[in-house]
Amino acid sequence: MSAVYKDDQEDWLTVCLKYLLFVFNFLFWVGGAAVLGVGVWTLLEKSDYLSLLASSTFAVSAYILILAGSLVVVTGFLGCCAVIREQRSCLTTYFFCLLLIFLIELVAGVLAYVYYQRLSEELKQHLNQTMTENYSQPGKDAVTLAVDKLQQDFKCCGSNNSHDWMLSVYVSSKQAEGRVVPDSCCKTITHQCGKRDHPSNIYKVEGGCITKLERFLADHLLIIGAVGIGVACLQNNH
C-alpha cells in the first residue's frame, strides 16, 4: 500500500514539474519576444542615424539582442520537446542554451550601458565633424540622408546651432548655390529655401541636433540595457 502511495506521489510530482516547466517556457518565450522585438525595432526604426555615430556599439547591442531573441525561440521549442519526451539529454542541452542566452543578453545590456556613459562625448567630438565635412559629399549619401532626416525629425539645424553650417564643405562649395544652410533646416522644405536663415524660415532657435540626438539615443540605450540585463536576470532566477 505504501509502495502504491509512493508511486502516486512520484507521478503527481512529475506532473507538477512538467506544468512548471511549461509555465517557465511560456515566460521564457515572452521574455525572448521582448528581447527580439526591441532589437528589431532599434535597427528598423532607428538605423537612419547609425551612420552619424563614430562607433558601432549601438548597432552591435541591437544585433546581439536579435541573436538572443532568436535563440529563445529555438530553445523554447527544445524545452517543450524535452519536457514531453522526458529526455535527460534534451534537458541538459536546454539548460546549456539557457545559460548561453543569459550570457548573450547580459553582454548586450552591459554594452548598451557602457556606451550610454560615453555617448555625450562621442557626439560632441564626432557629429559636428561628420555634418560639416561629409554632408552632400561624393560617396557620403548615407550621411547626407541621415543628416537631412535628423534635422527634420528633431526640428534642429546644425550640430550645435545653424551657424555650424557656415564652416561646412557643402556651404562653401558651388553645389550649395548660395545656401547658408541645407534645405533640410527649413520648417517647410522648398527648393533652395536654405538661402534664408531667418528663424521664421529655419530651425534656428529650437536648439542644435547634438542635444536632441543624444537624448534620443540615450533613451533607447537605456531600453536596450534594461531589457538585456533585466530579462537575463529574470531567466537566471528561474
C-alpha positions as protocol buffer text, in pm:
chain_id: "A"
residue {
  index: 1
  type: MET
  ca { x: 0 y: 0 z: 0 }
}
residue {
  index: 2
  type: SER
  ca { x: 281 y: 235 z: 89 }
}
residue {
  index: 3
  type: ALA
  ca { x: 457 y: 149 z: -239 }
}
residue {
  index: 4
  type: VAL
  ca { x: 143 y: 241 z: -437 }
}
residue {
  index: 5
  type: TYR
  ca { x: 113 y: 567 z: -244 }
}
residue {
  index: 6
  type: LYS
  ca { x: 478 y: 641 z: -314 }
}
residue {
  index: 7
  type: ASP
  ca { x: 428 y: 577 z: -687 }
}
residue {
  index: 8
  type: ASP
  ca { x: 121 y: 804 z: -692 }
}
residue {
  index: 9
  type: GLN
  ca { x: 318 y: 1074 z: -513 }
}
residue {
  index: 10
  type: GLU
  ca { x: 603 y: 1049 z: -764 }
}
residue {
  index: 11
  type: ASP
  ca { x: 354 y: 1067 z: -1055 }
}
residue {
  index: 12
  type: TRP
  ca { x: 196 y: 1376 z: -901 }
}
residue {
  index: 13
  type: LEU
  ca { x: 537 y: 1541 z: -859 }
}
residue {
  index: 14
  type: THR
  ca { x: 628 y: 1457 z: -1220 }
}
residue {
  index: 15
  type: VAL
  ca { x: 305 y: 1617 z: -1349 }
}
residue {
  index: 16
  type: CYS
  ca { x: 367 y: 1926 z: -1134 }
}
residue {
  index: 17
  type: LEU
  ca { x: 722 y: 1958 z: -1263 }
}
residue {
  index: 18
  type: LYS
  ca { x: 600 y: 1927 z: -1623 }
}
residue {
  index: 19
  type: TYR
  ca { x: 347 y: 2206 z: -1574 }
}
residue {
  index: 20
  type: LEU
  ca { x: 607 y: 2424 z: -1403 }
}
residue {
  index: 21
  type: LEU
  ca { x: 846 y: 2374 z: -1694 }
}
residue {
  index: 22
  type: PHE
  ca { x: 571 y: 2462 z: -1944 }
}
residue {
  index: 23
  type: VAL
  ca { x: 492 y: 2780 z: -1748 }
}
residue {
  index: 24
  type: PHE
  ca { x: 861 y: 2867 z: -1737 }
}
residue {
  index: 25
  type: ASN
  ca { x: 886 y: 2806 z: -2113 }
}
residue {
  index: 26
  type: PHE
  ca { x: 597 y: 3043 z: -2173 }
}
residue {
  index: 27
  type: LEU
  ca { x: 759 y: 3316 z: -1960 }
}
residue {
  index: 28
  type: PHE
  ca { x: 1087 y: 3243 z: -2134 }
}
residue {
  index: 29
  type: TRP
  ca { x: 924 y: 3294 z: -2476 }
}
residue {
  index: 30
  type: VAL
  ca { x: 762 y: 3621 z: -2362 }
}
residue {
  index: 31
  type: GLY
  ca { x: 1100 y: 3747 z: -2244 }
}
residue {
  index: 32
  type: GLY
  ca { x: 1261 y: 3635 z: -2568 }
}
residue {
  index: 33
  type: ALA
  ca { x: 991 y: 3807 z: -2773 }
}
residue {
  index: 34
  type: ALA
  ca { x: 1058 y: 4129 z: -2581 }
}
residue {
  index: 35
  type: VAL
  ca { x: 1432 y: 4099 z: -2646 }
}
residue {
  index: 36
  type: LEU
  ca { x: 1385 y: 4020 z: -3016 }
}
residue {
  index: 37
  type: GLY
  ca { x: 1127 y: 4297 z: -3055 }
}
residue {
  index: 38
  type: VAL
  ca { x: 1349 y: 4564 z: -2901 }
}
residue {
  index: 39
  type: GLY
  ca { x: 1644 y: 4456 z: -3115 }
}
residue {
  index: 40
  type: VAL
  ca { x: 1448 y: 4459 z: -3443 }
}
residue {
  index: 41
  type: TRP
  ca { x: 1269 y: 4785 z: -3352 }
}
residue {
  index: 42
  type: THR
  ca { x: 1603 y: 4954 z: -3277 }
}
residue {
  index: 43
  type: LEU
  ca { x: 1752 y: 4857 z: -3610 }
}
residue {
  index: 44
  type: LEU
  ca { x: 1446 y: 4918 z: -3829 }
}
residue {
  index: 45
  type: GLU
  ca { x: 1321 y: 5241 z: -3675 }
}
residue {
  index: 46
  type: LYS
  ca { x: 1646 y: 5399 z: -3556 }
}
residue {
  index: 47
  type: SER
  ca { x: 1903 y: 5276 z: -3810 }
}
residue {
  index: 48
  type: ASP
  ca { x: 1883 y: 5603 z: -4007 }
}
residue {
  index: 49
  type: TYR
  ca { x: 2114 y: 5771 z: -3756 }
}
residue {
  index: 50
  type: LEU
  ca { x: 2372 y: 5491 z: -3725 }
}
residue {
  index: 51
  type: SER
  ca { x: 2593 y: 5642 z: -3996 }
}
residue {
  index: 52
  type: LEU
  ca { x: 2632 y: 5954 z: -3779 }
}
residue {
  index: 53
  type: LEU
  ca { x: 2789 y: 5760 z: -3491 }
}
residue {
  index: 54
  type: ALA
  ca { x: 3163 y: 5708 z: -3460 }
}
residue {
  index: 55
  type: SER
  ca { x: 3134 y: 5356 z: -3315 }
}
residue {
  index: 56
  type: SER
  ca { x: 2907 y: 5065 z: -3398 }
}
residue {
  index: 57
  type: THR
  ca { x: 2827 y: 4977 z: -3034 }
}
residue {
  index: 58
  type: PHE
  ca { x: 2465 y: 5093 z: -3064 }
}
residue {
  index: 59
  type: ALA
  ca { x: 2402 y: 4864 z: -3362 }
}
residue {
  index: 60
  type: VAL
  ca { x: 2603 y: 4576 z: -3213 }
}
residue {
  index: 61
  type: SER
  ca { x: 2390 y: 4585 z: -2896 }
}
residue {
  index: 62
  type: ALA
  ca { x: 2074 y: 4559 z: -3107 }
}
residue {
  index: 63
  type: TYR
  ca { x: 2216 y: 4274 z: -3318 }
}
residue {
  index: 64
  type: ILE
  ca { x: 2311 y: 4082 z: -3002 }
}
residue {
  index: 65
  type: LEU
  ca { x: 1956 y: 4120 z: -2871 }
}
residue {
  index: 66
  type: ILE
  ca { x: 1818 y: 3988 z: -3202 }
}
residue {
  index: 67
  type: LEU
  ca { x: 2053 y: 3690 z: -3179 }
}
residue {
  index: 68
  type: ALA
  ca { x: 1946 y: 3622 z: -2820 }
}
residue {
  index: 69
  type: GLY
  ca { x: 1575 y: 3655 z: -2905 }
}
residue {
  index: 70
  type: SER
  ca { x: 1610 y: 3417 z: -3199 }
}
residue {
  index: 71
  type: LEU
  ca { x: 1786 y: 3162 z: -2979 }
}
residue {
  index: 72
  type: VAL
  ca { x: 1499 y: 3186 z: -2731 }
}
residue {
  index: 73
  type: VAL
  ca { x: 1252 y: 3069 z: -2998 }
}
residue {
  index: 74
  type: VAL
  ca { x: 1465 y: 2765 z: -3079 }
}
residue {
  index: 75
  type: THR
  ca { x: 1545 y: 2694 z: -2714 }
}
residue {
  index: 76
  type: GLY
  ca { x: 1181 y: 2723 z: -2610 }
}
residue {
  index: 77
  type: PHE
  ca { x: 1087 y: 2459 z: -2867 }
}
residue {
  index: 78
  type: LEU
  ca { x: 1370 y: 2238 z: -2741 }
}
residue {
  index: 79
  type: GLY
  ca { x: 1244 y: 2283 z: -2385 }
}
residue {
  index: 80
  type: CYS
  ca { x: 894 y: 2169 z: -2479 }
}
residue {
  index: 81
  type: CYS
  ca { x: 1032 y: 1861 z: -2654 }
}
residue {
  index: 82
  type: ALA
  ca { x: 1249 y: 1782 z: -2353 }
}
residue {
  index: 83
  type: VAL
  ca { x: 951 y: 1804 z: -2115 }
}
residue {
  index: 84
  type: ILE
  ca { x: 718 y: 1596 z: -2333 }
}
residue {
  index: 85
  type: ARG
  ca { x: 972 y: 1324 z: -2410 }
}
residue {
  index: 86
  type: GLU
  ca { x: 1137 y: 1340 z: -2067 }
}
residue {
  index: 87
  type: GLN
  ca { x: 1478 y: 1303 z: -2229 }
}
residue {
  index: 88
  type: ARG
  ca { x: 1766 y: 1392 z: -2000 }
}
residue {
  index: 89
  type: SER
  ca { x: 1998 y: 1477 z: -2292 }
}
residue {
  index: 90
  type: CYS
  ca { x: 1745 y: 1728 z: -2428 }
}
residue {
  index: 91
  type: LEU
  ca { x: 1705 y: 1885 z: -2085 }
}
residue {
  index: 92
  type: THR
  ca { x: 2083 y: 1915 z: -2049 }
}
residue {
  index: 93
  type: THR
  ca { x: 2105 y: 2089 z: -2389 }
}
residue {
  index: 94
  type: TYR
  ca { x: 1809 y: 2308 z: -2294 }
}
residue {
  index: 95
  type: PHE
  ca { x: 1971 y: 2434 z: -1974 }
}
residue {
  index: 96
  type: PHE
  ca { x: 2303 y: 2485 z: -2155 }
}
residue {
  index: 97
  type: CYS
  ca { x: 2120 y: 2705 z: -2410 }
}
residue {
  index: 98
  type: LEU
  ca { x: 1958 y: 2896 z: -2123 }
}
residue {
  index: 99
  type: LEU
  ca { x: 2300 y: 2975 z: -1981 }
}
residue {
  index: 100
  type: LEU
  ca { x: 2428 y: 3082 z: -2324 }
}
residue {
  index: 101
  type: ILE
  ca { x: 2129 y: 3313 z: -2382 }
}
residue {
  index: 102
  type: PHE
  ca { x: 2167 y: 3457 z: -2033 }
}
residue {
  index: 103
  type: LEU
  ca { x: 2529 y: 3548 z: -2109 }
}
residue {
  index: 104
  type: ILE
  ca { x: 2444 y: 3693 z: -2453 }
}
residue {
  index: 105
  type: GLU
  ca { x: 2167 y: 3915 z: -2314 }
}
residue {
  index: 106
  type: LEU
  ca { x: 2392 y: 4025 z: -2030 }
}
residue {
  index: 107
  type: VAL
  ca { x: 2664 y: 4126 z: -2279 }
}
residue {
  index: 108
  type: ALA
  ca { x: 2411 y: 4330 z: -2484 }
}
residue {
  index: 109
  type: GLY
  ca { x: 2287 y: 4506 z: -2172 }
}
residue {
  index: 110
  type: VAL
  ca { x: 2636 y: 4585 z: -2045 }
}
residue {
  index: 111
  type: LEU
  ca { x: 2747 y: 4711 z: -2389 }
}
residue {
  index: 112
  type: ALA
  ca { x: 2446 y: 4944 z: -2406 }
}
residue {
  index: 113
  type: TYR
  ca { x: 2513 y: 5073 z: -2053 }
}
residue {
  index: 114
  type: VAL
  ca { x: 2885 y: 5133 z: -2119 }
}
residue {
  index: 115
  type: TYR
  ca { x: 2811 y: 5312 z: -2447 }
}
residue {
  index: 116
  type: TYR
  ca { x: 2547 y: 5521 z: -2270 }
}
residue {
  index: 117
  type: GLN
  ca { x: 2820 y: 5653 z: -2039 }
}
residue {
  index: 118
  type: ARG
  ca { x: 3033 y: 5788 z: -2324 }
}
residue {
  index: 119
  type: LEU
  ca { x: 2762 y: 5879 z: -2575 }
}
residue {
  index: 120
  type: SER
  ca { x: 2767 y: 6251 z: -2499 }
}
residue {
  index: 121
  type: GLU
  ca { x: 3143 y: 6283 z: -2551 }
}
residue {
  index: 122
  type: GLU
  ca { x: 3133 y: 6088 z: -2877 }
}
residue {
  index: 123
  type: LEU
  ca { x: 2857 y: 6303 z: -3024 }
}
residue {
  index: 124
  type: LYS
  ca { x: 3033 y: 6627 z: -2925 }
}
residue {
  index: 125
  type: GLN
  ca { x: 3357 y: 6513 z: -3086 }
}
residue {
  index: 126
  type: HIS
  ca { x: 3217 y: 6341 z: -3393 }
}
residue {
  index: 127
  type: LEU
  ca { x: 2876 y: 6474 z: -3501 }
}
residue {
  index: 128
  type: ASN
  ca { x: 2983 y: 6827 z: -3592 }
}
residue {
  index: 129
  type: GLN
  ca { x: 3279 y: 6697 z: -3794 }
}
residue {
  index: 130
  type: THR
  ca { x: 3058 y: 6444 z: -3975 }
}
residue {
  index: 131
  type: MET
  ca { x: 2797 y: 6705 z: -4065 }
}
residue {
  index: 132
  type: THR
  ca { x: 3039 y: 6979 z: -4177 }
}
residue {
  index: 133
  type: GLU
  ca { x: 3288 y: 6757 z: -4366 }
}
residue {
  index: 134
  type: ASN
  ca { x: 3072 y: 6480 z: -4515 }
}
residue {
  index: 135
  type: TYR
  ca { x: 2733 y: 6632 z: -4590 }
}
residue {
  index: 136
  type: SER
  ca { x: 2648 y: 6611 z: -4961 }
}
residue {
  index: 137
  type: GLN
  ca { x: 2996 y: 6486 z: -5050 }
}
residue {
  index: 138
  type: PRO
  ca { x: 3072 y: 6208 z: -5304 }
}
residue {
  index: 139
  type: GLY
  ca { x: 3023 y: 5862 z: -5155 }
}
residue {
  index: 140
  type: LYS
  ca { x: 2855 y: 6001 z: -4843 }
}
residue {
  index: 141
  type: ASP
  ca { x: 2491 y: 5955 z: -4943 }
}
residue {
  index: 142
  type: ALA
  ca { x: 2406 y: 5766 z: -4622 }
}
residue {
  index: 143
  type: VAL
  ca { x: 2541 y: 6051 z: -4409 }
}
residue {
  index: 144
  type: THR
  ca { x: 2358 y: 6312 z: -4617 }
}
residue {
  index: 145
  type: LEU
  ca { x: 2025 y: 6130 z: -4587 }
}
residue {
  index: 146
  type: ALA
  ca { x: 2082 y: 6075 z: -4213 }
}
residue {
  index: 147
  type: VAL
  ca { x: 2157 y: 6444 z: -4153 }
}
residue {
  index: 148
  type: ASP
  ca { x: 1853 y: 6557 z: -4353 }
}
residue {
  index: 149
  type: LYS
  ca { x: 1628 y: 6314 z: -4161 }
}
residue {
  index: 150
  type: LEU
  ca { x: 1786 y: 6416 z: -3830 }
}
residue {
  index: 151
  type: GLN
  ca { x: 1723 y: 6787 z: -3887 }
}
residue {
  index: 152
  type: GLN
  ca { x: 1366 y: 6733 z: -3999 }
}
residue {
  index: 153
  type: ASP
  ca { x: 1273 y: 6475 z: -3734 }
}
residue {
  index: 154
  type: PHE
  ca { x: 1417 y: 6669 z: -3443 }
}
residue {
  index: 155
  type: LYS
  ca { x: 1347 y: 7019 z: -3578 }
}
residue {
  index: 156
  type: CYS
  ca { x: 1709 y: 7127 z: -3544 }
}
residue {
  index: 157
  type: CYS
  ca { x: 1975 y: 7286 z: -3764 }
}
residue {
  index: 158
  type: GLY
  ca { x: 2347 y: 7217 z: -3728 }
}
residue {
  index: 159
  type: SER
  ca { x: 2520 y: 7015 z: -3458 }
}
residue {
  index: 160
  type: ASN
  ca { x: 2521 y: 7299 z: -3200 }
}
residue {
  index: 161
  type: ASN
  ca { x: 2330 y: 7566 z: -3396 }
}
residue {
  index: 162
  type: SER
  ca { x: 2269 y: 7680 z: -3753 }
}
residue {
  index: 163
  type: HIS
  ca { x: 2598 y: 7878 z: -3762 }
}
residue {
  index: 164
  type: ASP
  ca { x: 2790 y: 7548 z: -3773 }
}
residue {
  index: 165
  type: TRP
  ca { x: 2693 y: 7515 z: -4139 }
}
residue {
  index: 166
  type: MET
  ca { x: 2891 y: 7829 z: -4229 }
}
residue {
  index: 167
  type: LEU
  ca { x: 3209 y: 7623 z: -4171 }
}
residue {
  index: 168
  type: SER
  ca { x: 3091 y: 7326 z: -4375 }
}
residue {
  index: 169
  type: VAL
  ca { x: 3238 y: 7198 z: -4701 }
}
residue {
  index: 170
  type: TYR
  ca { x: 2889 y: 7192 z: -4852 }
}
residue {
  index: 171
  type: VAL
  ca { x: 2800 y: 7561 z: -4792 }
}
residue {
  index: 172
  type: SER
  ca { x: 3143 y: 7668 z: -4916 }
}
residue {
  index: 173
  type: SER
  ca { x: 3101 y: 7478 z: -5243 }
}
residue {
  index: 174
  type: LYS
  ca { x: 2928 y: 7574 z: -5567 }
}
residue {
  index: 175
  type: GLN
  ca { x: 2686 y: 7287 z: -5507 }
}
residue {
  index: 176
  type: ALA
  ca { x: 2517 y: 7489 z: -5232 }
}
residue {
  index: 177
  type: GLU
  ca { x: 2409 y: 7752 z: -5489 }
}
residue {
  index: 178
  type: GLY
  ca { x: 2418 y: 8031 z: -5232 }
}
residue {
  index: 179
  type: ARG
  ca { x: 2251 y: 7837 z: -4947 }
}
residue {
  index: 180
  type: VAL
  ca { x: 2371 y: 7920 z: -4595 }
}
residue {
  index: 181
  type: VAL
  ca { x: 2218 y: 7601 z: -4456 }
}
residue {
  index: 182
  type: PRO
  ca { x: 2087 y: 7278 z: -4619 }
}
residue {
  index: 183
  type: ASP
  ca { x: 1723 y: 7283 z: -4724 }
}
residue {
  index: 184
  type: SER
  ca { x: 1651 y: 7022 z: -4452 }
}
residue {
  index: 185
  type: CYS
  ca { x: 1695 y: 7300 z: -4195 }
}
residue {
  index: 186
  type: CYS
  ca { x: 1381 y: 7467 z: -4326 }
}
residue {
  index: 187
  type: LYS
  ca { x: 1050 y: 7444 z: -4142 }
}
residue {
  index: 188
  type: THR
  ca { x: 879 y: 7398 z: -4477 }
}
residue {
  index: 189
  type: ILE
  ca { x: 1113 y: 7248 z: -4736 }
}
residue {
  index: 190
  type: THR
  ca { x: 1114 y: 7408 z: -5079 }
}
residue {
  index: 191
  type: HIS
  ca { x: 1391 y: 7424 z: -5340 }
}
residue {
  index: 192
  type: GLN
  ca { x: 1677 y: 7650 z: -5219 }
}
residue {
  index: 193
  type: CYS
  ca { x: 1487 y: 7750 z: -4906 }
}
residue {
  index: 194
  type: GLY
  ca { x: 1822 y: 7722 z: -4724 }
}
residue {
  index: 195
  type: LYS
  ca { x: 1930 y: 8056 z: -4870 }
}
residue {
  index: 196
  type: ARG
  ca { x: 1743 y: 8243 z: -4597 }
}
residue {
  index: 197
  type: ASP
  ca { x: 1840 y: 8164 z: -4236 }
}
residue {
  index: 198
  type: HIS
  ca { x: 1575 y: 8371 z: -4061 }
}
residue {
  index: 199
  type: PRO
  ca { x: 1411 y: 8199 z: -3757 }
}
residue {
  index: 200
  type: SER
  ca { x: 1076 y: 8214 z: -3936 }
}
residue {
  index: 201
  type: ASN
  ca { x: 1223 y: 8000 z: -4215 }
}
residue {
  index: 202
  type: ILE
  ca { x: 1467 y: 7757 z: -4046 }
}
residue {
  index: 203
  type: TYR
  ca { x: 1506 y: 7583 z: -3709 }
}
residue {
  index: 204
  type: LYS
  ca { x: 1737 y: 7849 z: -3572 }
}
residue {
  index: 205
  type: VAL
  ca { x: 1624 y: 7893 z: -3211 }
}
residue {
  index: 206
  type: GLU
  ca { x: 1499 y: 7538 z: -3147 }
}
residue {
  index: 207
  type: GLY
  ca { x: 1842 y: 7409 z: -3041 }
}
residue {
  index: 208
  type: GLY
  ca { x: 2119 y: 7207 z: -3202 }
}
residue {
  index: 209
  type: CYS
  ca { x: 2097 y: 6845 z: -3315 }
}
residue {
  index: 210
  type: ILE
  ca { x: 2362 y: 6713 z: -3072 }
}
residue {
  index: 211
  type: THR
  ca { x: 2147 y: 6765 z: -2763 }
}
residue {
  index: 212
  type: LYS
  ca { x: 1836 y: 6618 z: -2925 }
}
residue {
  index: 213
  type: LEU
  ca { x: 2011 y: 6316 z: -3078 }
}
residue {
  index: 214
  type: GLU
  ca { x: 2192 y: 6248 z: -2751 }
}
residue {
  index: 215
  type: ARG
  ca { x: 1865 y: 6245 z: -2556 }
}
residue {
  index: 216
  type: PHE
  ca { x: 1704 y: 6022 z: -2819 }
}
residue {
  index: 217
  type: LEU
  ca { x: 1989 y: 5767 z: -2830 }
}
residue {
  index: 218
  type: ALA
  ca { x: 2032 y: 5771 z: -2451 }
}
residue {
  index: 219
  type: ASP
  ca { x: 1665 y: 5679 z: -2403 }
}
residue {
  index: 220
  type: HIS
  ca { x: 1697 y: 5387 z: -2644 }
}
residue {
  index: 221
  type: LEU
  ca { x: 2025 y: 5268 z: -2496 }
}
residue {
  index: 222
  type: LEU
  ca { x: 1856 y: 5260 z: -2156 }
}
residue {
  index: 223
  type: ILE
  ca { x: 1576 y: 5048 z: -2304 }
}
residue {
  index: 224
  type: ILE
  ca { x: 1826 y: 4809 z: -2466 }
}
residue {
  index: 225
  type: GLY
  ca { x: 2029 y: 4788 z: -2145 }
}
residue {
  index: 226
  type: ALA
  ca { x: 1724 y: 4739 z: -1924 }
}
residue {
  index: 227
  type: VAL
  ca { x: 1572 y: 4471 z: -2150 }
}
residue {
  index: 228
  type: GLY
  ca { x: 1902 y: 4286 z: -2195 }
}
residue {
  index: 229
  type: ILE
  ca { x: 2009 y: 4284 z: -1830 }
}
residue {
  index: 230
  type: GLY
  ca { x: 1654 y: 4262 z: -1689 }
}
residue {
  index: 231
  type: VAL
  ca { x: 1544 y: 3964 z: -1898 }
}
residue {
  index: 232
  type: ALA
  ca { x: 1880 y: 3792 z: -1844 }
}
residue {
  index: 233
  type: CYS
  ca { x: 1842 y: 3823 z: -1466 }
}
residue {
  index: 234
  type: LEU
  ca { x: 1481 y: 3701 z: -1476 }
}
residue {
  index: 235
  type: GLN
  ca { x: 1582 y: 3397 z: -1677 }
}
residue {
  index: 236
  type: ASN
  ca { x: 1871 y: 3331 z: -1441 }
}
residue {
  index: 237
  type: ASN
  ca { x: 1638 y: 3346 z: -1139 }
}
residue {
  index: 238
  type: HIS
  ca { x: 1407 y: 3091 z: -1298 }
}
